[in-house]
Amino acid sequence: MGLEFINVISTKRSGHHAFVRWLRQHRDTPAAFVNNAVIGDPIRSHLGKVAGPAARGKGANGTTIFNYEGVTLLGLEAAWRMQRAAGGRRVDLLFLRDPLNLCASLMHRKRLARLDLVMILRQLFAERDWLQIHADGTVPGLSLIGYNAWVLDADYRQRVADRLGLRSSERVAAVTRHGGGSSFKDLASVGDDEARRLTTRWHGYRDDALFGALLTHPRLLPWFEAALAGEIRDSFDGDLADPDGLAHLRAVARARPRQPYVDRMIDALSDRQDLFHRIECGTSFGKKLGIARAHLAMLAGAAGRRTGERAGVPL
């Protein structure tokens, strides 16, 4: 067996740890797992262990699953370069939850959501950007797997299992504890009833103003709306469609009041992949520094708008 790198591209709170556990459990051969891969030295260090001169001397080959949470395309390109240098086969799997349940789970996990807005937006921007990357075919061979279909539909899981060469498609019984496990207390195990409830968690946030403001901002809404409308097909004859969710999203968008703080933050950070790339490459301190830079970018953008307004420049 030669070297193989499986990249699971996802966001936080997307159920991807359960998917990774399912993937590892149903393989014929074991696979190493690098959780929430930090771009740079941590990946390089692991590749050195499995593909470096010392590893080759011991005949060490095999599969490594790399999991990325909220990664930018810049970050994945850096990881891909390191994997190409190591040699071996590469498989890229994009595993996404629908936008409504993703946002609900992020907000549930971050009890002080406004204080954690940069980190919530990092995940929502990643969802938006990877939906577009998949729809545009930017990354050849990238396979999109929808969380709702994977957890609910046995036939869908079988198609995914067949494509990936797994020996079974049975759903794993327990939610993994990687990354803190499920953000909802009653999901210690996943049976049919729990699985169905996983797709309606957003209902608890129907009337939450911040929830609505995040999802319906013009820089996020078009791709989220397209996903919920079923306009973005995944790679296994499925989609992320949710008619009830789509109707709710459109109703909120029509009546959306301006949310000054949220809107300033989204406007300032929407296209700042450089800032998020620094966060994903950083140490714990580096991540905190990246978050501080993001807040400064928002303040700088707000100051620029006020200056323009005083000068009579249309904004």
C-alpha positions as CSV (number, residue, x, y, z in Angstrom):
1,M,0.0,0.0,0.0
2,G,1.4,3.4,-1.0
3,L,1.0,6.8,0.6
4,E,-2.5,8.3,0.6
5,F,-3.6,11.6,2.0
6,I,-7.3,12.2,2.5
7,N,-8.2,15.9,3.1
8,V,-11.6,16.4,4.9
9,I,-12.4,20.1,4.3
10,S,-15.1,21.3,6.6
11,T,-16.0,23.9,9.2
12,K,-16.4,23.7,12.9
13,R,-19.7,22.4,14.2
14,S,-20.4,20.6,10.9
15,G,-20.5,16.9,12.1
16,H,-17.3,16.2,10.2
17,H,-15.7,14.4,13.2
18,A,-18.5,11.8,13.1
19,F,-17.8,11.5,9.3
20,V,-14.1,11.0,9.9
21,R,-14.8,8.3,12.5
22,W,-17.2,6.6,10.1
23,L,-14.5,6.8,7.4
24,R,-11.8,5.3,9.6
25,Q,-14.1,2.6,11.1
26,H,-15.2,1.2,7.8
27,R,-11.9,1.1,6.0
28,D,-10.1,-2.2,5.4
29,T,-6.8,-0.7,6.6
30,P,-6.1,1.7,9.5
31,A,-5.6,5.4,8.9
32,A,-3.7,8.0,10.9
33,F,-5.7,11.1,11.8
34,V,-4.5,14.7,12.1
35,N,-7.3,16.7,13.7
36,N,-7.9,20.4,12.8
37,A,-4.6,20.6,10.9
38,V,-2.6,23.7,11.4
39,I,-1.1,24.8,8.1
40,G,2.7,24.8,8.1
41,D,5.1,23.0,10.5
42,P,2.5,20.6,12.1
43,I,1.6,19.1,8.7
44,R,5.2,19.1,7.5
45,S,6.2,17.3,10.7
46,H,3.6,14.5,10.2
47,L,4.5,14.1,6.5
48,G,8.2,13.7,7.6
49,K,7.1,10.9,9.8
50,V,5.2,9.0,7.1
51,A,7.1,9.9,4.0
52,G,10.6,11.1,5.0
53,P,13.8,9.2,4.5
54,A,13.6,7.5,7.9
55,A,10.0,6.4,7.3
56,R,10.9,5.1,3.8
57,G,13.8,3.2,5.3
58,K,11.3,1.3,7.6
59,G,8.9,0.7,4.7
60,A,6.3,2.9,6.4
61,N,3.5,3.8,4.1
62,G,-0.2,4.2,4.6
63,T,-3.1,6.6,4.8
64,T,-3.4,9.8,6.7
65,I,-6.7,11.7,7.1
66,F,-6.2,15.5,7.6
67,N,-9.2,17.4,8.9
68,Y,-9.4,21.2,8.3
69,E,-11.9,23.4,10.0
70,G,-12.7,26.7,8.3
71,V,-9.6,26.6,6.1
72,T,-9.1,29.0,3.3
73,L,-8.1,28.0,-0.2
74,L,-4.7,29.6,0.4
75,G,-4.3,27.2,3.4
76,L,-5.3,24.1,1.4
77,E,-3.0,25.1,-1.5
78,A,-0.1,25.2,1.1
79,A,-1.1,21.8,2.4
80,W,-1.4,20.4,-1.1
81,R,2.1,21.6,-2.0
82,M,3.6,19.8,1.0
83,Q,1.6,16.6,0.2
84,R,2.8,16.7,-3.4
85,A,6.4,17.0,-2.2
86,A,5.9,13.9,0.0
87,G,4.4,11.9,-2.9
88,G,1.4,9.7,-2.8
89,R,-2.3,9.8,-3.8
90,R,-4.5,12.7,-2.7
91,V,-8.3,12.6,-2.1
92,D,-10.1,15.8,-1.3
93,L,-13.5,15.6,0.4
94,L,-15.6,18.7,1.1
95,F,-18.0,17.8,4.0
96,L,-20.6,20.6,4.6
97,R,-23.6,21.1,6.9
98,D,-26.4,23.3,5.6
99,P,-25.9,27.0,6.5
100,L,-28.8,27.3,8.9
101,N,-27.8,24.4,11.2
102,L,-24.2,25.4,10.9
103,C,-24.9,28.9,12.1
104,A,-27.2,27.7,14.9
105,S,-24.5,25.3,16.2
106,L,-21.8,27.9,16.1
107,M,-23.9,30.3,18.0
108,H,-25.0,27.6,20.5
109,R,-21.3,26.7,21.1
110,K,-20.3,30.4,21.5
111,R,-22.5,31.6,24.3
112,L,-21.2,35.1,23.9
113,A,-21.7,35.1,20.2
114,R,-21.0,38.8,19.6
115,L,-17.6,38.6,21.4
116,D,-16.8,35.5,19.3
117,L,-18.0,37.0,16.0
118,V,-14.7,36.9,14.2
119,M,-14.4,33.1,14.8
120,I,-18.1,32.5,13.8
121,L,-17.6,34.6,10.7
122,R,-14.4,32.6,9.8
123,Q,-16.5,29.5,9.6
124,L,-19.4,31.1,7.7
125,F,-17.1,32.7,5.2
126,A,-15.4,29.2,4.8
127,E,-18.8,27.7,4.1
128,R,-19.6,30.3,1.5
129,D,-16.3,30.2,-0.2
130,W,-16.1,26.4,-0.4
131,L,-19.7,26.3,-1.8
132,Q,-18.5,28.6,-4.5
133,I,-15.3,26.7,-5.1
134,H,-17.2,23.5,-5.6
135,A,-19.9,25.1,-7.8
136,D,-17.3,26.7,-10.0
137,G,-15.2,23.6,-10.3
138,T,-12.1,25.5,-9.1
139,V,-10.5,22.4,-7.5
140,P,-10.5,19.4,-9.9
141,G,-11.6,16.1,-8.2
142,L,-13.1,17.8,-5.1
143,S,-16.1,15.8,-3.9
144,L,-18.8,17.5,-1.9
145,I,-20.7,15.4,0.7
146,G,-23.8,16.9,2.4
147,Y,-24.1,16.3,6.1
148,N,-27.9,16.0,6.2
149,A,-28.0,13.4,3.4
150,W,-25.1,11.5,4.9
151,V,-26.7,11.3,8.3
152,L,-30.3,10.6,7.2
153,D,-30.2,8.6,3.9
154,A,-28.8,5.1,4.0
155,D,-28.7,4.9,0.2
156,Y,-26.7,8.1,0.0
157,R,-24.2,6.8,2.6
158,Q,-23.9,3.6,0.5
159,R,-23.0,5.7,-2.6
160,V,-20.3,7.6,-0.6
161,A,-19.0,4.3,0.9
162,D,-18.8,2.7,-2.6
163,R,-16.9,5.6,-4.0
164,L,-14.4,5.6,-1.1
165,G,-14.0,1.8,-1.1
166,L,-15.4,1.3,2.4
167,R,-16.6,-2.2,3.6
168,S,-19.8,-0.8,5.2
169,S,-22.0,2.3,5.1
170,E,-23.6,1.8,8.6
171,R,-23.9,5.0,10.6
172,V,-21.6,5.1,13.6
173,A,-23.5,4.9,16.9
174,A,-21.7,7.6,18.9
175,V,-20.7,11.2,18.3
176,T,-17.0,11.7,18.4
177,R,-15.5,13.8,21.2
178,H,-12.9,15.4,19.0
179,G,-13.4,19.2,19.0
180,G,-15.7,19.0,22.1
181,G,-18.2,16.7,20.6
182,S,-21.7,17.8,19.8
183,S,-22.7,21.3,20.9
184,F,-26.1,19.9,21.8
185,K,-26.3,17.9,25.0
186,D,-28.7,15.2,23.9
187,L,-26.5,14.0,21.0
188,A,-24.2,11.6,22.9
189,S,-25.5,8.9,20.5
190,V,-27.0,9.1,17.1
191,G,-30.1,6.9,16.4
192,D,-32.8,7.6,13.8
193,D,-34.7,10.1,16.0
194,E,-31.5,12.0,16.9
195,A,-30.4,12.0,13.3
196,R,-33.6,13.6,12.2
197,R,-33.4,16.3,14.9
198,L,-29.9,17.2,13.8
199,T,-31.4,18.8,10.6
200,T,-33.8,21.1,12.5
201,R,-31.6,22.5,15.2
202,W,-31.9,25.9,13.6
203,H,-35.6,26.1,14.5
204,G,-34.5,27.2,18.0
205,Y,-33.0,30.3,16.4
206,R,-35.8,31.4,14.2
207,D,-36.4,34.6,16.1
208,D,-32.8,35.3,17.0
209,A,-31.8,38.7,15.5
210,L,-28.1,37.9,15.3
211,F,-28.8,34.6,13.6
212,G,-30.9,36.3,11.0
213,A,-28.5,39.1,10.5
214,L,-25.5,36.8,9.9
215,L,-27.3,34.5,7.4
216,T,-28.9,37.3,5.4
217,H,-26.1,39.7,5.0
218,P,-25.7,40.4,1.2
219,R,-22.1,39.0,1.3
220,L,-23.3,35.7,2.6
221,L,-26.9,35.4,1.5
222,P,-26.6,34.5,-2.3
223,W,-24.5,31.3,-1.7
224,F,-26.5,30.2,1.3
225,E,-29.8,30.8,-0.6
226,A,-28.5,28.8,-3.5
227,A,-27.5,25.9,-1.3
228,L,-30.9,25.8,0.5
229,A,-32.7,26.1,-2.9
230,G,-30.9,22.9,-4.1
231,E,-29.0,24.8,-6.8
232,I,-25.7,23.4,-5.7
233,R,-25.5,19.6,-6.4
234,D,-23.1,17.5,-4.4
235,S,-21.0,14.7,-5.8
236,F,-23.3,11.9,-4.8
237,D,-26.6,12.8,-6.4
238,G,-27.7,14.9,-3.5
239,D,-27.8,18.6,-2.4
240,L,-28.2,20.8,0.7
241,A,-31.8,21.8,-0.1
242,D,-34.2,22.7,2.7
243,P,-37.5,24.3,1.5
244,D,-38.6,25.3,5.0
245,G,-35.2,26.8,5.7
246,L,-35.1,28.6,2.3
247,A,-38.6,30.1,3.0
248,H,-37.4,31.3,6.4
249,L,-34.2,32.7,5.0
250,R,-36.0,34.7,2.3
251,A,-38.6,36.0,4.8
252,V,-35.9,37.3,7.1
253,A,-33.9,38.8,4.3
254,R,-37.0,40.8,3.1
255,A,-37.5,42.3,6.5
256,R,-33.8,42.6,7.5
257,P,-33.1,45.6,9.6
258,R,-29.5,47.0,9.6
259,Q,-27.3,45.5,12.3
260,P,-24.5,48.1,12.5
261,Y,-21.9,46.1,14.4
262,V,-22.5,42.8,12.6
263,D,-22.7,44.5,9.2
264,R,-19.5,46.5,9.8
265,M,-17.7,43.3,10.8
266,I,-18.9,41.3,7.8
267,D,-18.1,44.1,5.4
268,A,-14.6,44.5,6.8
269,L,-13.7,40.8,6.8
270,S,-15.6,39.3,3.9
271,D,-12.7,39.4,1.5
272,R,-9.8,39.3,4.0
273,Q,-8.7,35.8,3.4
274,D,-5.2,36.9,4.2
275,L,-6.2,37.6,7.8
276,F,-7.9,34.2,8.2
277,H,-4.9,32.5,6.5
278,R,-2.7,33.9,9.3
279,I,-5.1,32.5,11.9
280,E,-5.0,29.0,10.4
281,C,-1.2,29.1,10.2
282,G,-0.7,30.4,13.7
283,T,0.2,29.1,17.1
284,S,-2.3,29.7,19.9
285,F,-0.8,33.2,20.4
286,G,-0.8,33.7,16.6
287,K,-4.5,32.9,16.4
288,K,-5.3,35.5,19.1
289,L,-3.1,38.0,17.3
290,G,-5.0,37.3,14.1
291,I,-8.4,37.8,15.8
292,A,-7.1,41.2,17.1
293,R,-6.0,42.2,13.6
294,A,-9.5,41.3,12.4
295,H,-11.1,43.6,14.9
296,L,-8.7,46.4,13.9
297,A,-9.6,45.9,10.3
298,M,-13.3,46.4,11.2
299,L,-12.5,49.5,13.1
300,A,-10.3,50.9,10.3
301,G,-13.1,50.2,7.8
302,A,-15.6,52.0,10.0
303,A,-13.3,55.0,10.4
304,G,-12.8,55.2,6.6
305,R,-16.6,55.2,6.1
306,R,-17.0,58.1,8.6
307,T,-14.3,60.1,6.9
308,G,-15.9,59.6,3.5
309,E,-19.3,60.6,4.9
310,R,-17.8,63.9,6.3
311,A,-16.2,64.6,3.0
312,G,-19.4,64.0,1.1
313,V,-18.2,60.9,-0.7
314,P,-21.0,58.5,-1.6
315,L,-20.6,55.2,0.2
